[in-house]
Structure formats: C-alpha cells, structure tokens
Amino acid sequence: MALPLQARSATNVGLHHPRNEDSHALLDLEDGARVLLVCDGMGGMGRGDEASQLAVEVITEELARQTGFPTDRMRHALRAADDVVRDRLCRVGEGQPGSTAVMVYVQDGAAHVTWVGDSRAYLVRQGRVVERTRDHKLVEELVDAGQITAAQAKASALAHVVTRALGGRSPDEQTVRPGALGYPWKLMHGDRILVCSDGLSDLVEDDEIGGMVTEGTTDEVVERLVQVALDRGGHDNITVIVGTWEGPDWVEEDVATPVMPASREVGVEDLRLPDEDATLPPFGKGDLFDSEDTEPNPPPLTPFEPTDATDGGRVTEEIDPADRSNDSAPRTTPAGAPRATPPPTDRSTPAGAPRAATPAPAPSAAGSQAGQAPVEEADRRWMGAVLAAVVLVVAAVLLYLSRR
C-alpha cells in the first residue's frame, strides 16, 4: 500500500551561481516509508556539487541497507556520508568540499527528522509553521548564548558559517554528530512538510512560510516557493521539496493489557500440568529467571546539542547526593516536597510481623522476646505444614506400592 504522502520537488541554480551545488532525492523504502532529502554543497575549490551528489548517493545506499528505528538509520546514513565525503574529496591539497543535509523520514503518520548544517525542514499546519529544525550555524549559537541578537545575526558577516557539515574536514577528524529531534512530528490530515536549502530559507520568514505552503496544490506550492526566492534576489541555489500528508491523523497505538474476567474463579483444573504431548517453549532470554527486559528498546531519544535552542529537549534532573543519603525518606516523595519523619523501626522485625504501638528507644530483653514470639510461632506453623505434606506423600507412595 502506497504511503499517503504526495511529494513534489524543484531546484534552480539561482541568479548568482554558475552551477547548481544542491542535490536532492525522494526515496521510497522497502518498509513503506518515504524520505525527503536535500543536500547543499559548499566550498572545496568549487567542488560543492560533488560533495552534495556523493552525500545523496551514500545516504540512499545506507538507508536501503540498514534496518532498525528510523532515527538510528538516518543518523547512521549521515555519519557514513560524512566519512565517505571526507575520505574521497577532502585529501590534503585538494580542498575540502562539504555539504549540508536535511532528511525527513515519513512512516505510519509520523515524520522523523535529522539534519546537519543549515538546510531546513518545516512542518506547516493550518497556515502556520508549528515545527522546524534549527540551523547548525555560528551566529545561531551566539544568539542562543545571548551574545548577539537575532537582528545582529542576520546582518553579521558570519551569517553563513556553518558549524557542522558532511565533509569539509580532514579524513582524520571526528565523524559529524547529526542533529536529531527527540520526538517524531505527529502528522494530521492536510499537514505539509517543507524541506529546503538556504537559497529559500534565507529569504523568507517563518510567518511567511505558513501562508505560502498552505495555499494551492503541492505542485503549485513548489513553483511558488522557487519563484519567491528568485524574485527576492536568488542569491544562492534553490531546492525545495514539499510533501502533503493525505492520510488520517496520527493516533498513538493503545495496547491494552489482557485482564481475566472478574466472574471467573481459578480452580484446581486451571493449575494442572499440560499433557505429555504438549510442547513447552524453550527457556531463553526473558524467561522466569532472566532479569533482562525482553521488550525491544524504544528508539533512543537523541539529546539535542547544547548549542541549539531546540536541542534542549528534556533534561534529566540529577539527584543531590545529600537527598540520596536519607534512607528514611519515602521513595515516592517528589523532589522538594516536605518529608515526614518515620518512627524508629526495629530492623530485626520481619515484614508483616506485628509491631509495638510505641516502641521504646532502647527495648528491654522482655520486649525483644515478645517481638520474636510471633516469628517463632509462624516458624512452627510452617514446619508443621511441611511435615504434614511429607507424611501425606509417603503415605500415598506406600499405598501405591501395596496395591502392586
């Protein structure tokens, strides 16, 4: 069954470049997913087009070869592309071309997003941008750090300096760390996804994008966006992919836990052993004595980079060692809430045994013996039950042997 995502793309060299260094692809994977991919080449003695084309080729091959969760597959593909571009194109004396990349992996009504550099992905719903990626740019980091304003960032001579790219560095340097959202975009019917190079995003604001992407068919939107970029100067290559989600609203699967009907009573017949011919499953990982979880791990929520404002995601609160040392505090008490001081407890008293109403600070010998009395009584009852069971088993065996 085809994925209900109608997607169209267009690319234009712009008005100031001799050739188009952007590359893009619309990929349909075997698992039913569709991937929207844009790469924008740069630098390297005019070989940015080689870097972006090579990046698209490697990413396409890796996505087809890899299995697993979408975000893991995309991040692996981006790292592989970075390694290949650096190894083939970034040798000493040959320049160091590189490429940005932004990728949206749409499957089952959810859009998973990863990126490197300043090519962007937007989610547009009912005429406005509700989600978008954040650029890996130097000025973006300075704005996030409060060192410059957004207006100063736009006017800065460093406005186009990216801090991450596929390639652009020596093969000996560390592999790039792709940005990745820690959650998928949950699509609703009529949502539109825009993936583009900075030839468009540099020239339009977010509040403009919403109206431009909403009105008209998918083909009309693609043509309109390219024309807007050209009308506003066409300073760079322009690549646009627009996808329209025509499927139903995304619904989280609700897996109910099986519950035994309350009216059914469990009797001896429910506890009987299986027939001799019954096949029992072999013990393996996750059986009764295995402490490991058998459920598949969920896709890792990738922490956003600390330099990106949207990369904050959720922060794991670190527990103060002073709080951890208070063993008497109830484990369910939220951090910062007042804690009740429990009464002193006799550590020798087993769980379930009756406790004295008001324990003395230093229990006497008589009190200690009284606390042990219930334990001894329980032990005697337990031993009596065991002996009775043994006697019954022996009697049954003797009866059986006498009848042979």
PLY file of the C-alpha trace (Angstrom):
ply
format ascii 1.0
element vertex 404
property float x
property float y
property float z
element edge 403
property int vertex1
property int vertex2
end_header
0.00 0.00 0.00
1.41 3.38 -1.05
2.15 5.90 1.67
-0.44 8.72 1.55
2.24 11.40 1.20
2.15 13.34 -2.04
5.57 14.92 -2.61
6.98 17.19 -5.30
10.40 18.81 -5.72
12.11 21.53 -7.72
15.60 23.00 -7.91
17.01 26.15 -9.52
20.55 27.42 -9.92
19.53 30.92 -8.79
20.80 34.20 -10.22
24.39 34.43 -8.97
26.00 30.98 -9.28
27.44 29.33 -12.39
26.22 25.86 -11.39
23.85 24.19 -9.01
25.59 22.68 -5.98
22.34 21.43 -4.41
21.29 17.78 -4.66
18.07 16.14 -3.51
16.12 12.90 -3.57
12.67 11.44 -2.91
13.16 7.88 -1.68
10.61 5.09 -1.25
11.95 2.42 1.11
11.00 -1.24 1.40
9.40 -0.70 4.81
6.81 1.60 3.22
8.46 4.82 4.34
9.15 7.84 2.15
12.23 10.00 2.69
12.62 13.66 1.67
16.30 14.59 1.37
18.11 17.83 0.47
21.89 18.37 0.44
23.56 21.74 -0.21
27.21 21.58 -1.32
29.79 24.19 -0.37
33.47 25.16 -0.59
36.34 22.94 -1.63
37.61 24.86 -4.66
34.19 24.84 -6.32
33.50 21.16 -5.77
30.49 21.55 -3.54
28.33 19.88 -6.20
30.49 16.74 -5.97
30.10 16.68 -2.19
26.31 17.02 -2.25
25.88 14.42 -5.01
28.14 11.95 -3.20
26.28 12.57 0.06
22.91 11.79 -1.58
24.32 8.58 -3.10
25.75 7.31 0.18
22.66 8.22 2.21
20.42 6.47 -0.32
22.54 3.31 -0.20
22.77 3.27 3.60
19.04 3.78 4.14
18.30 0.88 1.79
20.84 -1.35 3.54
20.15 -0.53 7.20
17.30 -1.76 9.38
16.01 -0.58 12.73
14.40 2.56 14.04
14.12 5.49 11.59
16.23 7.96 13.58
19.01 5.41 14.05
19.03 4.61 10.34
19.15 8.27 9.34
21.92 9.18 11.76
23.98 6.20 10.64
23.48 7.21 6.99
24.60 10.78 7.69
27.71 9.62 9.53
28.55 7.24 6.69
28.13 10.05 4.16
30.43 12.28 6.21
33.11 9.59 6.30
32.91 8.90 2.56
32.92 12.58 1.53
35.94 13.29 3.71
37.78 10.19 2.54
37.20 10.77 -1.19
37.11 14.55 -1.54
38.96 16.12 1.41
42.52 14.98 0.88
45.37 17.39 1.63
45.97 19.88 -1.20
42.66 19.15 -2.93
40.43 21.50 -0.96
37.80 20.32 1.48
34.31 20.47 -0.04
31.36 19.68 2.16
27.59 19.54 2.18
24.66 20.15 4.46
21.89 17.57 4.70
18.33 17.52 5.99
16.20 14.40 5.92
12.56 13.69 6.82
11.56 10.03 7.13
7.77 9.65 6.96
6.20 6.39 8.10
2.83 5.47 9.65
1.76 9.06 10.11
4.95 10.17 11.86
7.82 12.23 10.45
11.32 11.63 11.87
13.85 14.41 11.26
17.65 14.59 11.22
19.96 17.22 9.78
23.48 18.60 9.52
24.12 22.26 8.73
21.61 24.96 7.78
19.28 23.23 5.33
15.85 23.15 6.95
12.69 21.13 7.46
9.35 22.74 8.39
6.01 21.29 9.48
3.12 23.53 8.40
-0.38 23.04 9.82
-3.43 25.18 9.06
-1.42 28.05 7.67
1.39 28.33 10.18
4.74 26.77 10.96
4.38 24.54 14.02
7.80 22.85 13.90
11.14 23.43 12.22
14.78 22.46 12.58
17.42 24.80 13.98
20.48 25.69 11.94
23.95 24.48 12.86
25.40 27.97 12.42
27.89 30.01 14.38
25.55 33.00 14.69
22.74 30.73 15.90
24.97 29.54 18.71
25.88 33.13 19.59
22.19 34.09 19.72
21.43 31.11 21.95
24.30 32.13 24.23
22.88 35.66 24.48
25.97 37.26 22.95
24.17 38.78 19.94
20.57 39.44 18.94
18.67 37.76 16.11
18.83 41.01 14.11
22.60 41.20 14.58
22.91 37.57 13.49
21.17 38.31 10.18
23.45 41.25 9.46
26.64 39.52 10.57
29.44 38.70 8.14
29.48 35.25 9.77
25.81 34.60 8.99
26.61 31.76 6.58
29.27 29.98 8.64
28.01 26.50 9.48
29.38 24.56 12.44
28.56 21.08 11.11
28.72 19.56 7.65
29.22 16.32 5.77
32.85 16.60 4.70
34.62 19.95 4.84
37.24 18.46 7.15
40.22 16.13 7.08
39.55 12.36 6.98
41.43 12.12 10.29
38.93 14.29 12.17
35.96 13.04 14.16
32.77 12.00 12.39
30.00 14.59 12.45
27.22 14.46 15.06
23.89 14.90 13.25
21.14 16.87 14.89
18.01 14.82 15.53
14.66 15.60 17.08
13.94 13.60 20.19
10.38 13.02 19.00
8.64 12.49 15.65
6.30 15.02 14.13
2.80 13.53 14.53
1.06 14.27 11.25
-2.54 15.35 10.80
-4.52 15.18 7.58
-3.59 18.12 5.35
-0.24 18.85 7.03
2.55 19.93 4.72
6.27 19.26 5.13
8.76 21.63 3.54
12.41 20.60 3.09
14.71 23.18 1.50
18.20 24.61 1.13
19.12 28.04 2.47
18.54 29.51 -1.01
14.92 29.72 0.14
15.08 29.86 3.93
17.47 32.85 3.93
14.90 34.93 2.06
11.60 34.16 3.82
10.45 34.38 7.42
8.64 31.63 9.29
5.35 33.53 9.37
5.52 33.89 5.58
6.27 30.21 5.04
2.96 29.19 6.62
0.80 31.01 4.07
2.99 30.20 1.08
2.99 26.47 1.77
-0.71 26.12 2.63
-2.41 27.66 -0.41
-2.73 25.62 -3.61
-1.75 22.15 -4.73
1.60 20.59 -3.91
2.90 21.39 -7.42
1.74 25.00 -7.16
3.41 25.42 -3.78
6.76 24.14 -5.08
6.69 26.52 -8.05
5.62 29.44 -5.86
8.45 28.97 -3.36
11.14 28.84 -6.07
9.71 31.94 -7.73
9.62 33.85 -4.43
13.31 33.11 -3.90
14.14 34.30 -7.42
12.03 37.45 -7.01
13.93 38.28 -3.82
17.35 38.10 -5.43
18.08 34.41 -5.95
21.41 34.80 -4.15
22.02 31.04 -3.91
20.92 27.74 -5.40
17.30 26.96 -4.52
15.99 23.46 -3.78
12.52 22.75 -2.45
10.61 19.56 -1.57
7.00 19.78 -0.40
5.05 16.82 0.94
1.31 16.80 1.66
0.03 14.25 4.18
-3.24 12.84 2.82
-3.62 10.07 5.38
-5.58 10.12 8.65
-4.47 11.95 11.77
-1.70 10.21 13.65
-3.06 8.13 16.52
-0.89 6.61 19.21
-1.39 2.88 19.48
-3.12 1.92 22.71
-2.15 -1.65 23.57
-4.50 -2.95 26.26
-3.23 -5.30 28.95
-5.20 -8.58 28.92
-7.39 -8.85 32.02
-9.01 -12.05 33.34
-12.79 -11.64 33.70
-13.70 -10.92 37.32
-16.50 -13.52 37.30
-14.15 -16.42 36.58
-12.71 -18.22 39.56
-9.42 -20.03 39.35
-9.77 -23.65 40.43
-7.55 -26.69 40.64
-8.24 -27.53 36.99
-6.61 -24.23 35.99
-3.40 -25.23 37.73
-3.00 -28.65 36.15
0.16 -29.60 34.26
0.00 -29.76 30.44
-0.46 -33.08 28.66
2.59 -35.17 27.92
2.33 -34.34 24.22
2.22 -30.62 24.86
5.27 -28.72 23.63
6.74 -26.31 26.11
8.66 -23.29 24.77
12.38 -23.43 25.49
13.80 -21.18 28.12
15.57 -18.21 26.70
16.19 -14.55 27.29
13.42 -13.02 29.33
12.19 -16.24 30.95
11.27 -16.55 34.60
14.82 -16.39 35.90
16.10 -13.81 33.43
16.25 -10.31 34.84
16.70 -8.56 31.48
13.83 -6.87 29.68
12.59 -8.80 26.64
10.82 -5.90 25.02
12.72 -4.17 22.20
14.37 -0.97 23.21
12.49 2.12 22.05
14.26 4.40 19.59
16.80 6.39 21.58
15.83 9.90 22.26
18.81 11.73 20.98
19.80 14.63 23.25
19.87 17.86 21.35
23.15 19.66 21.16
23.59 22.22 23.94
24.32 24.93 21.37
20.87 24.67 19.76
17.84 26.24 21.40
15.52 23.47 20.21
18.11 20.88 21.11
17.30 21.25 24.78
14.60 18.58 24.72
14.01 17.11 28.18
16.68 17.45 30.80
17.33 14.65 33.22
17.38 16.10 36.72
20.40 15.00 38.72
19.67 13.96 42.31
21.64 15.65 45.05
23.78 13.11 46.96
22.51 14.65 50.21
18.96 13.68 49.25
20.04 10.21 48.19
21.70 9.58 51.57
18.44 9.97 53.50
17.38 6.31 53.55
14.41 7.00 55.79
12.73 9.28 53.21
9.77 7.78 51.33
10.86 6.86 47.79
7.70 8.32 46.30
8.14 11.80 47.73
8.76 14.30 44.88
11.93 16.33 44.94
11.49 19.41 47.09
8.33 18.20 48.85
8.31 18.08 52.68
9.08 14.66 54.03
7.50 13.05 57.07
9.90 11.64 59.63
9.00 7.98 60.15
9.07 6.48 63.65
12.10 4.38 64.60
11.81 0.87 63.26
13.18 -2.33 64.71
15.30 -3.67 61.83
15.10 -7.20 63.25
11.30 -7.34 62.89
10.34 -9.13 59.69
7.84 -7.67 57.21
4.28 -8.43 58.20
5.05 -9.06 61.89
3.03 -7.02 64.42
4.80 -4.01 65.87
4.57 -2.50 69.34
2.33 0.56 69.49
5.03 2.81 70.97
8.49 1.29 70.70
10.88 2.33 73.43
14.16 3.96 72.39
16.08 1.02 73.95
13.90 -2.11 74.01
14.33 -4.35 77.02
15.10 -8.06 76.89
11.45 -8.87 77.63
10.34 -6.64 74.75
12.82 -8.33 72.42
11.46 -11.77 73.35
7.90 -10.55 72.78
8.87 -9.34 69.30
10.36 -12.71 68.47
7.35 -14.70 69.68
5.24 -14.17 66.53
8.21 -15.20 64.38
8.73 -18.43 66.32
5.00 -19.21 66.18
4.99 -18.68 62.39
8.04 -20.90 62.01
6.35 -23.68 64.00
3.22 -23.49 61.87
5.23 -23.54 58.66
7.27 -26.55 59.78
4.11 -28.36 60.82
2.59 -27.82 57.37
5.74 -29.11 55.67
5.82 -32.24 57.86
2.14 -32.91 57.19
2.75 -32.67 53.45
5.70 -35.07 53.66
3.62 -37.57 55.64
0.86 -37.45 53.03
3.32 -38.03 50.18
4.93 -41.00 51.98
1.52 -42.49 52.75
0.48 -42.16 49.10
3.65 -43.89 47.92
3.21 -46.77 50.41
-0.42 -47.19 49.40
0.58 -47.32 45.75
3.29 -49.93 46.40
0.94 -52.10 48.49
-1.53 -52.36 45.61
1.04 -53.58 43.07
0 1
1 2
2 3
3 4
4 5
5 6
6 7
7 8
8 9
9 10
10 11
11 12
12 13
13 14
14 15
15 16
16 17
17 18
18 19
19 20
20 21
21 22
22 23
23 24
24 25
25 26
26 27
27 28
28 29
29 30
30 31
31 32
32 33
33 34
34 35
35 36
36 37
37 38
38 39
39 40
40 41
41 42
42 43
43 44
44 45
45 46
46 47
47 48
48 49
49 50
50 51
51 52
52 53
53 54
54 55
55 56
56 57
57 58
58 59
59 60
60 61
61 62
62 63
63 64
64 65
65 66
66 67
67 68
68 69
69 70
70 71
71 72
72 73
73 74
74 75
75 76
76 77
77 78
78 79
79 80
80 81
81 82
82 83
83 84
84 85
85 86
86 87
87 88
88 89
89 90
90 91
91 92
92 93
93 94
94 95
95 96
96 97
97 98
98 99
99 100
100 101
101 102
102 103
103 104
104 105
105 106
106 107
107 108
108 109
109 110
110 111
111 112
112 113
113 114
114 115
115 116
116 117
117 118
118 119
119 120
120 121
121 122
122 123
123 124
124 125
125 126
126 127
127 128
128 129
129 130
130 131
131 132
132 133
133 134
134 135
135 136
136 137
137 138
138 139
139 140
140 141
141 142
142 143
143 144
144 145
145 146
146 147
147 148
148 149
149 150
150 151
151 152
152 153
153 154
154 155
155 156
156 157
157 158
158 159
159 160
160 161
161 162
162 163
163 164
164 165
165 166
166 167
167 168
168 169
169 170
170 171
171 172
172 173
173 174
174 175
175 176
176 177
177 178
178 179
179 180
180 181
181 182
182 183
183 184
184 185
185 186
186 187
187 188
188 189
189 190
190 191
191 192
192 193
193 194
194 195
195 196
196 197
197 198
198 199
199 200
200 201
201 202
202 203
203 204
204 205
205 206
206 207
207 208
208 209
209 210
210 211
211 212
212 213
213 214
214 215
215 216
216 217
217 218
218 219
219 220
220 221
221 222
222 223
223 224
224 225
225 226
226 227
227 228
228 229
229 230
230 231
231 232
232 233
233 234
234 235
235 236
236 237
237 238
238 239
239 240
240 241
241 242
242 243
243 244
244 245
245 246
246 247
247 248
248 249
249 250
250 251
251 252
252 253
253 254
254 255
255 256
256 257
257 258
258 259
259 260
260 261
261 262
262 263
263 264
264 265
265 266
266 267
267 268
268 269
269 270
270 271
271 272
272 273
273 274
274 275
275 276
276 277
277 278
278 279
279 280
280 281
281 282
282 283
283 284
284 285
285 286
286 287
287 288
288 289
289 290
290 291
291 292
292 293
293 294
294 295
295 296
296 297
297 298
298 299
299 300
300 301
301 302
302 303
303 304
304 305
305 306
306 307
307 308
308 309
309 310
310 311
311 312
312 313
313 314
314 315
315 316
316 317
317 318
318 319
319 320
320 321
321 322
322 323
323 324
324 325
325 326
326 327
327 328
328 329
329 330
330 331
331 332
332 333
333 334
334 335
335 336
336 337
337 338
338 339
339 340
340 341
341 342
342 343
343 344
344 345
345 346
346 347
347 348
348 349
349 350
350 351
351 352
352 353
353 354
354 355
355 356
356 357
357 358
358 359
359 360
360 361
361 362
362 363
363 364
364 365
365 366
366 367
367 368
368 369
369 370
370 371
371 372
372 373
373 374
374 375
375 376
376 377
377 378
378 379
379 380
380 381
381 382
382 383
383 384
384 385
385 386
386 387
387 388
388 389
389 390
390 391
391 392
392 393
393 394
394 395
395 396
396 397
397 398
398 399
399 400
400 401
401 402
402 403
